[in-house]
Amino acid sequence: MSDIFKDMQAKIGCRHISVLPYYKRAVWYELRRMPLAEYETEQLEDFARYVFGVRYSVLKEVMNLLESEPDFTIR
């Protein structure tokens, strides 16, 4: 299995994983484009809590909502 923390670090271009929470918008953009099935559920949960402070199920719901209603925007 892949490591989402290291993969995201490479995609964002930051030196340390610890700064990922400061790049939430960029992380969110990349997260929606990544094949999340390549990662273990436990790791996705840890990642969501570390970067966004929410459970992975919450992120998944929002992603599903955005896919089903493309005109929906979060403010």
C-alpha positions, 0 to 999 in steps of 0.5 A, spaced: 500 500 500 502 507 498 503 512 504 498 518 503 502 522 507 508 522 503 504 522 496 501 528 498 507 531 501 510 530 494 504 533 490 504 539 494 511 540 494 513 541 501 519 539 505 515 536 511 509 533 512 508 537 518 506 543 514 500 539 510 495 542 515 497 549 513 496 547 505 488 545 506 486 548 500 491 545 495 491 538 499 483 538 498 484 539 491 489 533 490 485 529 494 479 529 490 484 527 484 487 521 487 485 514 487 484 513 494 482 506 493 490 505 493 490 507 501 488 503 507 482 506 510 486 507 517 491 511 514 485 515 510 482 516 517 489 518 520 490 523 514 483 526 514 484 527 522 491 530 521 490 535 516 483 537 516 481 535 523 475 531 521 473 524 520 475 521 513 467 519 513 466 526 513 471 528 507 468 522 503 461 525 504 463 532 501 466 529 496 460 525 494 456 531 494 460 535 490 460 529 485 453 528 485 452 536 484 457 539 480 454 546 481 454 546 489 459 550 492 462 550 499 463 557 502 
